[in-house]
């Protein structure tokens, strides 16, 4: 049976790379994102290899999440693989100078959004007695760094939720994988620095960062492991990166 995968944040970066990798495996794809024009483009391009269905919603909007997932046609309602990829990072600064709107965006997207989608999808997996949930965390969830406390906290929550899901859902035949990327060159830094291209580019100077495809390869490895194997937690760093903020540059 061809698996059906639901991917949040599928229109760019790691989510797009995962969708592309799954398309090469001919998986059925439920592509979720906020930009309808990008979803339409993906349906055209990836639809050449895989059956695709798109859902336009923001994971931070609980009602929109519930409505979108409930709207899936009967032949799309069985989700075998959930990729909780959607998330964000906004700003860098010490706690006493932090932008509370940035904090809300990160907690609402990285934590609450992940929970909203999982709550909508996981009951079907429990009913079917099978499934696989992959949460995209970060090295920042394992190692807190200065001026990034709230982002790190949001990703530490993803780490804890991955463990909690494993404790709750393993008994129902559902595998849980936590993927923690290090420095990946995507539009992540551009968003974090609010469109400042020069500042975003400096993050990746002097070394070879990870690519979104590198992370997609890891996700494919996890979801294609034999049924008796769970890849529980995987941290992926660029070869020049020793820790969250320790990078050896040329």
C-alpha positions in Angstrom: 0.0 0.0 0.0 1.3 3.4 -0.9 1.8 5.6 2.2 0.1 8.9 2.5 2.3 11.7 4.1 1.0 15.0 5.5 3.8 17.7 5.5 3.4 21.0 7.2 5.4 24.0 6.0 5.8 22.2 2.6 6.2 25.2 0.4 9.8 26.0 1.1 13.0 24.9 2.8 13.1 21.5 4.7 9.4 20.9 4.1 9.8 21.3 0.4 12.8 19.0 0.3 10.9 16.3 2.2 8.0 16.6 -0.1 10.3 16.3 -3.1 12.0 13.2 -1.6 8.7 11.6 -0.8 7.5 12.3 -4.3 10.5 10.3 -5.7 9.2 7.4 -3.6 5.7 7.9 -5.1 4.1 8.6 -1.8 0.7 10.2 -1.7 1.3 13.8 -0.5 -0.9 16.1 1.5 1.0 19.4 1.2 0.2 22.1 3.8 1.3 25.7 3.8 0.2 29.3 4.0 1.0 30.3 0.3 -1.7 29.0 -2.0 0.3 29.9 -5.1 3.3 27.9 -3.9 1.0 25.0 -3.1 -0.5 25.2 -6.6 3.0 25.1 -8.1 3.9 22.1 -6.0 0.8 20.2 -7.0 1.8 20.7 -10.6 5.5 19.7 -10.3 5.3 17.0 -7.7 2.0 15.7 -9.1 3.9 14.3 -12.0 5.3 11.5 -9.7 2.8 11.4 -6.9 -0.9 12.0 -6.1 -1.0 15.4 -4.3 -3.6 17.1 -2.2 -3.1 20.6 -0.8 -4.3 22.3 2.3 -3.9 26.1 2.9 -3.8 27.0 6.5 -1.5 28.5 9.2 -0.6 26.0 11.9 -1.0 28.7 14.6 -4.7 29.0 13.8 -6.3 26.1 15.7 -9.7 26.5 14.0 -8.1 26.6 10.6 -6.1 23.5 11.4 -9.1 21.5 12.5 -11.2 22.7 9.6 -8.6 21.9 7.0 -7.8 18.4 8.2 -11.5 17.6 8.7 -12.1 18.7 5.1 -9.9 15.9 3.6 -11.9 13.7 1.2 -12.5 10.2 2.5 -9.7 8.7 0.3 -7.2 11.1 1.8 -8.2 10.9 5.5 -5.8 8.0 6.4 -2.5 9.7 7.1 0.4 7.2 7.5 3.2 9.7 8.0 2.9 13.1 9.7 5.8 15.5 9.2 5.6 18.4 11.8 7.9 20.7 10.0 6.2 24.1 10.0 7.9 26.5 12.4 9.7 29.8 12.7 12.4 31.9 14.3 12.1 35.6 14.9 14.7 38.0 16.1 17.7 37.6 18.4 18.1 39.5 21.6 18.3 39.2 25.4 15.2 38.4 27.4 14.9 42.0 28.8 14.8 43.4 25.3 12.8 40.7 23.6 9.9 41.5 21.2 6.9 39.8 22.7 5.2 39.5 19.3 8.3 37.5 18.2 7.9 35.3 21.2 4.3 34.7 20.5 5.0 33.8 16.9 7.6 31.3 17.9 5.6 29.6 20.6 2.4 29.6 18.6 4.1 28.1 15.6 6.8 25.8 16.9 4.8 24.4 19.9 1.1 25.1 19.7 0.9 24.6 15.9 2.7 21.3 16.2 0.3 20.2 18.8 -2.8 21.4 16.9 -1.8 19.4 13.8 -0.8 16.3 15.8 -4.1 16.4 17.8 -6.0 16.5 14.5 -4.1 13.7 12.8 -3.1 11.3 15.5 -6.5 9.9 16.5 -6.8 8.4 13.0 -3.4 6.7 13.4 -4.5 5.3 16.8 -7.7 4.0 15.2 -5.7 2.3 12.5 -3.0 0.9 14.8 -0.1 2.3 12.8 1.6 5.5 11.8 4.8 7.6 12.0 5.2 11.1 13.3 8.4 13.0 12.5 9.0 16.2 14.5 11.5 18.7 13.1 13.3 20.1 16.1 16.7 21.8 16.2 20.1 21.6 17.8 18.7 24.7 19.6 16.3 22.4 21.5 19.3 20.6 23.0 21.7 23.5 23.5 20.4 26.9 24.6 22.4 29.9 23.4 22.5 33.6 24.3 20.0 35.9 22.7 17.9 33.0 21.5 16.3 31.8 24.7 12.7 31.8 23.5 13.5 30.1 20.2 15.6 27.5 22.1 12.8 27.0 24.6 10.3 26.4 21.8 12.5 23.7 20.3 13.2 22.2 23.7 9.4 21.8 23.9 9.5 19.9 20.6 12.1 17.6 22.1 9.9 17.0 25.2 6.8 16.5 23.1 8.6 13.9 20.9 9.4 11.9 24.0 5.9 12.4 25.3 4.4 11.3 22.1 6.6 8.2 22.1 5.4 7.3 25.6 1.8 7.8 24.7 1.6 6.4 21.1 4.1 3.6 20.8 1.5 1.2 22.3 -0.7 2.1 19.4 1.8 1.1 16.7 2.9 4.6 16.0 6.6 5.5 15.7 7.9 8.9 16.7 11.1 10.4 15.3 12.7 13.6 16.4 15.1 15.2 13.9 17.3 18.0 15.2 19.2 19.9 12.5 22.1 22.2 13.0 23.0 25.0 10.6 20.9 24.5 7.5 20.9 27.1 4.8 17.3 27.9 4.0 15.2 31.1 4.2 15.2 30.4 8.0 17.8 33.1 8.7 16.2 35.5 6.4 13.0 35.2 8.4 14.8 35.4 11.7 16.5 38.7 10.7 13.3 40.1 9.2 14.5 40.2 5.6 18.0 41.5 6.2 19.8 39.5 3.5 23.3 40.7 4.4 22.9 39.7 8.0 21.3 36.3 7.1 24.1 35.5 4.6 26.8 36.0 7.2 25.4 33.1 9.3 26.7 30.7 6.5 30.0 32.4 5.7 33.2 30.4 5.9 31.9 26.9 6.0 29.6 24.5 4.2 26.2 24.5 5.9 23.7 21.7 5.7 21.1 21.8 3.0 17.4 21.1 3.2 18.0 17.9 1.1 20.4 16.7 3.8 17.6 16.8 6.3 15.1 15.2 3.9 17.5 12.3 3.4 17.5 11.7 7.1 13.7 11.8 7.2 13.5 9.3 4.4 16.0 7.0 6.3 13.8 7.2 9.4 10.4 6.6 7.7 11.8 3.7 5.5 13.4 1.9 8.4 12.0 -1.7 9.0 8.7 -1.7 10.9 10.5 -3.1 14.0 12.9 -0.2 14.1 12.3 3.4 15.4 14.8 6.1 14.7 14.0 7.9 17.9 16.2 10.9 17.8 18.7 12.2 15.3 21.0 15.3 15.5 22.5 16.4 12.2 25.3 18.9 12.1 27.4 20.4 9.3 30.9 18.9 9.5 32.3 22.3 10.6 29.8 22.6 13.4 30.7 21.3 16.8 27.8 22.7 18.8 24.9 25.0 18.4 27.0 28.2 18.2 30.4 26.6 17.7 31.3 26.6 14.0 34.8 26.5 12.6 35.0 28.9 9.6 37.7 29.2 7.1 
